[in-house]
Amino acid sequence: MDLSTPPLTTPLAAPLTAPLATPLTTTSPAASTHPASDVQASIRASLQAYFDDLGGEAPSNVYDMVLRLVERPLLEEVMAQADQNQSRAAQWLGLNRNTLRKKLLQHELI
């Protein structure tokens, strides 16, 4: 049994830039129970508490600090949901697999 894909011999029916009949959404209906606004509110509250704890002192490297705090649990959860499949996790995250691997190494997750 030949399972190879035959070469494309006819042009595509519609150009690849044609609009979709059904627009793509970035979240599934199940994900709508945890709206992005909840995540944003949590981050905002954490940042407000952080600045309050500084007592008026100037912070440093807030951007890098937040990325480090968010990136590790994001990578852990996506990898768990993807059954540790780096290619699948990279696709879900919109990253190149090599970039994901580099981040996993940086966070000592592999």
Secondary structure, DSSP 8 states (H G I E B T S, - for coil): ---------S--SS-TTS--SS---SS-GGGGGS-HHHHHHHHHHHHHHHHHHHTT-----HHHHHHHHHHHHHHHHHHHHTTT-HHHHHHHHT--HHHHHHHHHHTT--
